[in-house]
């Protein structure tokens, strides 16, 4: 079985694959203070508590990481606790099969390349991947499966947190669909601005990207992923499919290309 680990700025998503099948998945907070040994305890607890498997059945690990300090501890964890398993960390030099058409390919986050790979594998190109995480990222994939660029916007949680901190009479709210765009109280007004506002942002950026990718918008598949995708995609007109585990799928593909 393959253990896939997607370390994001706010959350870390883990998945356990048996061949192509995702058997189990978990989501934990990304704590930059957590040591290699602590990460090992977390993994053993999650996998050992699963009815589907135990740690002894894991025969490979694939990881992408957006946080350098966590990547260092993860690398040390693999060495100390899982040294007998093949481990693929997505970084320069690892084969992804995705040509990167950027001014500086090393600037592109590994998770964005992995998402592009998975989207092209699942749906073919051209495509646009919208990842709702700490930041909301938009990634364009050509008809040839090339990563051709993207856009980065503040994420939903970051925006809500900033608004509550800077607005004296505003407060944190649960992000759910408002009853109407024209709100009758402050809580609903915040929800309206957040949900409908972010949906409008997604549609606006996606429309511009699609027009730059091709003359035929029907050729483009728009894929939503990320922990906060479910918050707004119901209000988006441009999103075609929701793939919550897109990055984990991409990690499985990269592991197969580098280890077999």
C-alpha positions as CSV (number, residue, x, y, z in Angstrom):
1,X,0.0,0.0,0.0
2,X,1.1,3.6,-0.7
3,X,0.9,6.3,1.9
4,X,0.4,9.7,0.2
5,X,1.1,12.9,2.2
6,X,0.1,16.4,1.1
7,X,1.6,19.0,3.5
8,X,-0.1,22.4,3.1
9,X,0.4,25.6,5.0
10,X,-2.6,25.0,7.2
11,X,-3.5,21.4,6.9
12,X,-1.9,18.1,6.0
13,X,-3.9,15.5,4.1
14,X,-2.9,11.9,4.1
15,X,-4.3,9.0,2.1
16,X,-3.7,5.3,1.9
17,X,-3.9,3.7,-1.6
18,X,-4.2,0.1,-2.5
19,X,-3.2,0.2,-6.2
20,X,-5.6,2.9,-7.7
21,X,-8.1,2.8,-4.9
22,X,-8.0,5.3,-2.1
23,X,-8.9,3.2,1.0
24,X,-8.6,5.8,3.7
25,X,-7.8,9.5,4.2
26,X,-7.1,11.9,7.1
27,X,-6.7,15.6,7.6
28,X,-4.6,17.0,10.4
29,X,-3.3,20.5,11.2
30,X,0.2,21.4,9.9
31,X,2.2,22.3,13.0
32,X,5.6,23.7,12.2
33,X,6.7,22.9,15.7
34,X,6.1,19.1,15.3
35,X,9.3,17.1,15.3
36,X,10.1,14.1,13.1
37,X,9.3,11.7,16.0
38,X,6.0,13.5,16.7
39,X,5.0,13.1,13.0
40,X,5.8,9.4,13.3
41,X,3.5,9.1,16.3
42,X,0.8,10.9,14.3
43,X,1.1,8.5,11.3
44,X,1.2,5.4,13.5
45,X,-1.8,6.5,15.4
46,X,-3.8,7.3,12.2
47,X,-2.9,4.2,10.3
48,X,-3.0,1.9,13.3
49,X,-6.4,3.1,14.2
50,X,-7.8,2.3,10.7
51,X,-9.8,-0.8,10.3
52,X,-8.4,-1.2,6.7
53,X,-4.7,-1.5,7.3
54,X,-1.8,-1.3,9.7
55,X,1.6,0.3,9.3
56,X,3.2,-3.0,8.3
57,X,1.2,-3.1,5.1
58,X,2.6,0.3,3.8
59,X,5.3,-0.4,1.2
60,X,5.9,3.1,-0.1
61,X,5.5,6.8,0.7
62,X,5.0,9.8,-1.6
63,X,4.9,13.4,-0.3
64,X,4.7,17.0,-1.5
65,X,5.2,19.8,0.9
66,X,4.6,23.6,0.9
67,X,6.4,24.2,4.2
68,X,10.2,23.9,4.2
69,X,10.6,23.4,7.9
70,X,8.0,20.6,7.9
71,X,9.6,19.0,4.9
72,X,12.9,18.8,6.8
73,X,11.2,17.0,9.7
74,X,9.3,14.7,7.4
75,X,12.5,13.8,5.6
76,X,14.1,13.0,8.9
77,X,11.0,11.0,9.9
78,X,11.3,8.9,6.8
79,X,14.9,8.2,7.5
80,X,14.5,7.3,11.2
81,X,11.2,5.5,11.2
82,X,10.6,4.3,7.7
83,X,14.1,3.8,6.3
84,X,13.3,0.5,4.7
85,X,10.5,2.0,2.5
86,X,10.9,3.8,-0.8
87,X,9.9,7.4,-0.3
88,X,9.4,10.0,-3.1
89,X,9.5,13.7,-2.0
90,X,8.3,15.9,-4.9
91,X,11.1,18.4,-5.5
92,X,13.4,19.4,-8.4
93,X,14.8,16.3,-10.0
94,X,11.7,14.1,-9.4
95,X,10.0,12.9,-12.5
96,X,6.5,14.2,-12.8
97,X,6.0,14.1,-16.6
98,X,4.6,17.7,-16.5
99,X,6.6,20.2,-18.6
100,X,6.6,23.5,-16.7
101,X,6.3,26.6,-19.0
102,X,7.2,29.2,-16.4
103,X,9.9,31.9,-16.2
104,X,11.4,30.0,-13.2
105,X,10.0,26.5,-12.8
106,X,11.5,26.1,-9.4
107,X,9.1,28.8,-8.0
108,X,6.1,26.7,-8.7
109,X,4.8,24.8,-5.6
110,X,5.1,21.1,-5.9
111,X,1.4,20.6,-5.0
112,X,0.4,22.7,-8.0
113,X,2.4,20.6,-10.4
114,X,1.0,17.4,-8.8
115,X,-2.6,18.8,-9.2
116,X,-1.9,19.6,-12.9
117,X,-0.6,16.0,-13.4
118,X,-3.7,14.5,-11.7
119,X,-6.1,16.7,-13.6
120,X,-4.5,15.9,-16.9
121,X,-4.5,12.2,-16.0
122,X,-8.2,12.1,-15.0
123,X,-9.7,14.5,-17.6
124,X,-7.1,15.4,-20.2
125,X,-6.2,18.9,-21.2
126,X,-6.8,21.7,-21.4
127,X,-7.9,22.2,-17.8
128,X,-7.9,24.6,-15.0
129,X,-7.4,23.5,-11.4
130,X,-8.8,25.7,-8.6
131,X,-7.4,24.7,-5.2
132,X,-9.1,26.1,-2.2
133,X,-6.5,26.1,0.6
134,X,-4.7,28.7,2.7
135,X,-4.4,30.5,-0.7
136,X,-6.8,30.0,-3.5
137,X,-4.7,28.9,-6.5
138,X,-5.6,28.7,-10.1
139,X,-3.5,26.5,-12.4
140,X,-3.7,26.2,-16.1
141,X,-2.9,23.0,-18.0
142,X,-2.5,23.0,-21.8
143,X,-4.0,20.4,-24.2
144,X,-0.5,18.8,-24.2
145,X,-0.5,18.4,-20.4
146,X,1.9,21.3,-19.8
147,X,1.7,23.5,-16.7
148,X,1.5,26.9,-18.4
149,X,0.9,29.2,-15.4
150,X,-1.6,30.3,-12.9
151,X,-2.9,32.8,-10.4
152,X,-2.8,33.1,-6.6
153,X,-5.5,34.8,-4.4
154,X,-5.9,35.1,-0.7
155,X,-7.7,32.0,0.7
156,X,-11.2,32.1,2.3
157,X,-10.0,31.5,5.8
158,X,-7.3,34.2,5.5
159,X,-9.8,36.7,4.2
160,X,-12.4,36.0,6.9
161,X,-9.7,36.2,9.6
162,X,-8.4,39.5,8.3
163,X,-11.9,41.0,8.1
164,X,-12.7,40.0,11.7
165,X,-9.4,41.4,13.0
166,X,-9.6,44.7,11.2
167,X,-13.4,45.3,11.5
168,X,-14.3,46.5,15.0
169,X,-17.9,45.4,14.7
170,X,-17.3,42.3,12.6
171,X,-16.8,38.8,14.0
172,X,-16.0,35.3,12.8
173,X,-18.9,33.4,11.4
174,X,-19.5,29.8,10.2
175,X,-19.2,29.8,6.5
176,X,-22.4,28.4,5.1
177,X,-24.6,29.5,2.2
178,X,-26.5,32.7,3.0
179,X,-30.3,32.8,2.5
180,X,-29.9,35.7,0.1
181,X,-27.4,38.1,-1.4
182,X,-29.2,41.0,0.3
183,X,-28.6,40.2,3.9
184,X,-30.8,41.4,6.8
185,X,-28.1,41.1,9.6
186,X,-24.4,41.3,10.0
187,X,-23.8,37.5,10.1
188,X,-25.7,37.0,6.9
189,X,-24.0,40.0,5.3
190,X,-20.6,38.4,6.0
191,X,-21.7,35.1,4.6
192,X,-23.1,36.7,1.5
193,X,-19.9,38.6,0.9
194,X,-17.7,35.6,1.5
195,X,-19.6,32.9,-0.3
196,X,-21.0,34.9,-3.3
197,X,-17.9,37.1,-3.4
198,X,-15.4,34.2,-3.7
199,X,-17.7,32.4,-6.2
200,X,-17.6,35.5,-8.3
201,X,-13.8,35.7,-8.0
202,X,-13.5,32.1,-9.1
203,X,-15.7,32.5,-12.1
204,X,-14.0,35.7,-13.2
205,X,-10.5,34.3,-13.0
206,X,-11.4,31.0,-14.6
207,X,-13.2,32.7,-17.5
208,X,-10.1,34.8,-18.2
209,X,-7.9,31.7,-18.1
210,X,-10.1,29.7,-20.3
211,X,-10.2,32.4,-22.9
212,X,-6.3,32.4,-22.9
213,X,-6.1,28.6,-23.1
214,X,-8.3,28.0,-26.1
215,X,-10.8,29.5,-28.5
216,X,-13.3,26.8,-27.5
217,X,-14.3,27.0,-23.8
218,X,-16.1,23.7,-24.0
219,X,-12.7,21.9,-24.3
220,X,-11.6,23.0,-20.9
221,X,-12.4,21.0,-17.7
222,X,-12.4,23.1,-14.5
223,X,-11.5,21.0,-11.5
224,X,-12.0,22.2,-7.9
225,X,-10.1,20.7,-5.0
226,X,-8.9,21.7,-1.5
227,X,-10.4,21.6,1.9
228,X,-12.5,24.7,1.5
229,X,-13.8,23.9,-2.0
230,X,-17.2,22.7,-0.7
231,X,-17.8,26.1,0.8
232,X,-18.4,28.0,-2.5
233,X,-18.3,25.7,-5.5
234,X,-22.1,25.3,-5.4
235,X,-22.3,28.9,-6.3
236,X,-19.7,28.8,-9.0
237,X,-20.9,28.6,-12.6
238,X,-17.5,27.6,-14.1
239,X,-16.5,24.5,-12.0
240,X,-17.2,21.2,-13.8
241,X,-16.0,18.6,-11.3
242,X,-15.0,18.4,-7.6
243,X,-12.0,16.2,-6.8
244,X,-11.3,16.4,-3.1
245,X,-8.4,14.0,-3.3
246,X,-6.8,15.4,-6.5
247,X,-3.4,16.0,-4.9
248,X,-3.3,12.5,-3.3
249,X,-4.0,11.0,-6.8
250,X,-1.2,13.0,-8.3
251,X,1.2,11.8,-5.6
252,X,0.3,8.2,-6.4
253,X,1.0,8.8,-10.1
254,X,4.4,10.4,-9.3
255,X,5.3,7.5,-7.0
256,X,4.6,5.1,-9.9
257,X,6.7,7.1,-12.3
258,X,9.7,7.2,-10.0
259,X,9.5,3.9,-8.2
260,X,7.1,1.7,-10.1
